[in-house]
Amino acid sequence: MSEGRGTVEILDPAAAGEDIRRRWRDLALRRENPFLTPEWFDAWHDPDSETPWVVVWKRPGGEVGAVLPLLASRGRFARSLRFPGADNGDWFGIACDPDEEGDAVTACLAALRERTREWDLLHLDRVEDKGAWSAVAAQGGPGLHPLRSPDVLPFLAFGGGGYEGWLASRSRNFRSQLGRRRRRVERDHELTFKDTPDRAGLGAALETLFGFHEARREMQGGEGVLTPQAREAYGCFAELSLERGWLRMHSLEFDGEPVAAWYGWRIGTRYCYGISGFDPGREELAVGTLLLAHTIERAAAEGATVYDFLWGEESYKDRYASGRREVTSLAEAGGLRGRLSLAGRRGLNSLARAVPERTRQRLRALRARAGRR
């Protein structure tokens, strides 16, 4: 597709060439978003059920200015375009320089609309609420519309005082509780914090993490979301991000025995909290709290300016966070099937808002599993 401000192509990344992948990666890192990288795409792309739709916007001189990574899949009723790993990633969008986002979104969306015979539903999960996608949706009329209420991403912004400065900003009761919990454990156990393993130890570290994560979800009464496919994808992305220096894994041991684990990434100045878990039998010792505080301290020591808790309004996050941002999910129907599918999704989302949070967690897990079948 030709645009006055450049051209747009829809590519298979396997045939795109390393130059485009390198530029794609660079643009994703500028947004400090691991979920926009080609490595995340590679980890979550299932070639048996999904077709790549990587939308590339090139400036008039031919330089790649933006990449919109999408995957096409055929469900029981409709053909959908979604971000890779949409049910497991936390926020998405378009990889580009922020000041070019408006032009890039407009051009890429126009290219997709020219091919509506090939898709029924464009589903954009959790894009920046104040970004160009939402601006397009706010114009009204046919096209993109909000799919549900915005989701919240709490974060912790470090000031000039680093970890100690952040800790001083918490309440006296918070600081006292954190100190008492650690001293209580240290009376009876030898505490050891371990950081990101090397490649040889990565597999064992991931298995420990996955086991604790599932155990924690079951303890909370929720459904586990780590299907075999999700475990494989998280593991693949861990290997790829380890090579790039993004991977961060932390664990806590009592007397040499793992009791809690944390998995995330350092992208630019942002420290991202991915998934975590702990031994339910150690819950009364607040092992999850001790490890979380350690990861915040490590983020500050590395010079991160933001510790991002990512998607979810779990109450414990508010005790640590200094702010929150919103992301919104948008959708556009490409035809009759798309309109019917969109109406059904909106109905399910309305039902979910009317039920308690624990039930909503189970619905999200079921929706995630259904989306990967």
QUIHUJO-V611085 format. One record per residue. N is the residue number from 0. D_FIRST is the distance of its C-alpha to the first C-alpha in Angstrom with 2 decimals. Layout:
n & d_first
N & D_FIRST
N & D_FIRST
This chain:
n & d_first
0 & 0.00
1 & 3.82
2 & 6.66
3 & 10.30
4 & 11.28
5 & 9.00
6 & 5.81
7 & 5.16
8 & 6.48
9 & 9.06
10 & 12.21
11 & 15.87
12 & 17.84
13 & 20.50
14 & 18.38
15 & 16.54
16 & 19.47
17 & 22.05
18 & 20.51
19 & 17.58
20 & 20.21
21 & 22.50
22 & 20.09
23 & 19.19
24 & 22.96
25 & 23.70
26 & 21.39
27 & 22.96
28 & 26.37
29 & 25.78
30 & 25.42
31 & 28.53
32 & 27.09
33 & 28.01
34 & 25.95
35 & 22.64
36 & 23.67
37 & 22.60
38 & 26.31
39 & 26.34
40 & 23.35
41 & 25.28
42 & 28.47
43 & 27.26
44 & 24.90
45 & 26.92
46 & 25.52
47 & 27.87
48 & 26.40
49 & 22.95
50 & 19.60
51 & 17.50
52 & 14.19
53 & 13.75
54 & 10.70
55 & 10.43
56 & 9.54
57 & 10.52
58 & 12.46
59 & 12.47
60 & 15.13
61 & 13.24
62 & 15.33
63 & 14.28
64 & 14.90
65 & 14.50
66 & 14.57
67 & 14.77
68 & 16.91
69 & 17.21
70 & 19.13
71 & 19.07
72 & 22.57
73 & 24.39
74 & 27.43
75 & 30.27
76 & 28.56
77 & 24.89
78 & 21.83
79 & 20.99
80 & 18.49
81 & 20.64
82 & 21.21
83 & 23.24
84 & 26.92
85 & 26.29
86 & 29.93
87 & 31.36
88 & 29.31
89 & 30.30
90 & 27.37
91 & 23.65
92 & 20.59
93 & 17.88
94 & 18.96
95 & 18.59
96 & 21.02
97 & 22.53
98 & 22.11
99 & 18.29
100 & 18.04
101 & 17.33
102 & 14.28
103 & 12.98
104 & 13.84
105 & 12.36
106 & 8.82
107 & 9.25
108 & 11.03
109 & 8.63
110 & 6.17
111 & 9.62
112 & 10.85
113 & 8.61
114 & 10.52
115 & 13.91
116 & 15.68
117 & 15.55
118 & 17.14
119 & 19.91
120 & 20.34
121 & 18.43
122 & 21.42
123 & 21.27
124 & 24.76
125 & 26.56
126 & 24.12
127 & 25.81
128 & 27.51
129 & 27.14
130 & 23.57
131 & 20.31
132 & 19.76
133 & 23.20
134 & 22.63
135 & 19.76
136 & 22.13
137 & 24.96
138 & 23.37
139 & 24.50
140 & 23.49
141 & 21.22
142 & 19.06
143 & 20.25
144 & 24.01
145 & 26.61
146 & 27.80
147 & 31.14
148 & 33.13
149 & 32.04
150 & 33.24
151 & 35.32
152 & 35.10
153 & 38.43
154 & 38.76
155 & 41.53
156 & 41.10
157 & 43.63
158 & 45.42
159 & 47.33
160 & 49.98
161 & 47.91
162 & 49.31
163 & 52.73
164 & 51.31
165 & 49.28
166 & 52.35
167 & 54.45
168 & 52.06
169 & 52.81
170 & 55.89
171 & 59.27
172 & 59.43
173 & 56.11
174 & 57.30
175 & 60.66
176 & 59.29
177 & 57.01
178 & 59.94
179 & 62.35
180 & 60.06
181 & 59.66
182 & 63.39
183 & 64.28
184 & 62.28
185 & 63.54
186 & 67.11
187 & 66.66
188 & 63.83
189 & 62.44
190 & 58.90
191 & 56.31
192 & 52.69
193 & 50.45
194 & 47.03
195 & 44.04
196 & 45.34
197 & 44.52
198 & 42.73
199 & 46.05
200 & 46.79
201 & 43.35
202 & 43.79
203 & 47.12
204 & 45.88
205 & 43.01
206 & 45.42
207 & 47.74
208 & 44.98
209 & 43.71
210 & 47.28
211 & 48.10
212 & 44.91
213 & 45.64
214 & 49.28
215 & 48.44
216 & 46.17
217 & 48.90
218 & 51.48
219 & 49.46
220 & 49.36
221 & 45.62
222 & 43.79
223 & 42.56
224 & 38.78
225 & 38.93
226 & 38.37
227 & 38.64
228 & 34.84
229 & 34.71
230 & 37.52
231 & 35.80
232 & 32.55
233 & 34.54
234 & 36.54
235 & 33.60
236 & 32.05
237 & 35.53
238 & 35.77
239 & 32.39
240 & 33.05
241 & 36.58
242 & 35.25
243 & 33.17
244 & 36.11
245 & 34.63
246 & 36.90
247 & 39.89
248 & 42.51
249 & 45.88
250 & 48.89
251 & 52.39
252 & 55.44
253 & 58.95
254 & 61.52
255 & 58.91
256 & 57.41
257 & 53.81
258 & 53.81
259 & 50.36
260 & 46.90
261 & 43.71
262 & 40.19
263 & 37.48
264 & 35.52
265 & 35.76
266 & 32.37
267 & 32.83
268 & 35.49
269 & 34.94
270 & 37.24
271 & 35.78
272 & 38.11
273 & 36.70
274 & 39.48
275 & 43.26
276 & 46.45
277 & 50.19
278 & 53.32
279 & 54.41
280 & 57.99
281 & 57.64
282 & 56.15
283 & 59.36
284 & 59.07
285 & 55.69
286 & 54.09
287 & 50.59
288 & 51.49
289 & 53.00
290 & 49.95
291 & 47.53
292 & 49.64
293 & 49.57
294 & 45.76
295 & 45.65
296 & 48.23
297 & 46.28
298 & 43.09
299 & 45.09
300 & 46.78
301 & 43.44
302 & 42.49
303 & 39.87
304 & 39.45
305 & 38.20
306 & 39.39
307 & 36.83
308 & 38.35
309 & 34.94
310 & 34.56
311 & 37.78
312 & 40.58
313 & 43.48
314 & 46.52
315 & 47.47
316 & 44.34
317 & 45.59
318 & 48.69
319 & 46.71
320 & 43.66
321 & 43.64
322 & 40.59
323 & 37.79
324 & 34.14
325 & 32.25
326 & 29.09
327 & 27.75
328 & 26.06
329 & 23.39
330 & 22.06
331 & 19.88
332 & 20.58
333 & 18.10
334 & 20.91
335 & 24.70
336 & 25.15
337 & 23.20
338 & 25.35
339 & 28.48
340 & 27.63
341 & 26.86
342 & 30.18
343 & 31.99
344 & 30.69
345 & 31.71
346 & 35.08
347 & 35.65
348 & 34.79
349 & 37.23
350 & 39.85
351 & 39.34
352 & 39.97
353 & 43.26
354 & 44.76
355 & 46.28
356 & 44.31
357 & 45.82
358 & 44.70
359 & 41.19
360 & 41.13
361 & 42.05
362 & 39.40
363 & 36.70
364 & 38.06
365 & 38.10
366 & 34.55
367 & 33.45
368 & 35.38
369 & 34.06
370 & 30.46
371 & 31.17
372 & 32.93
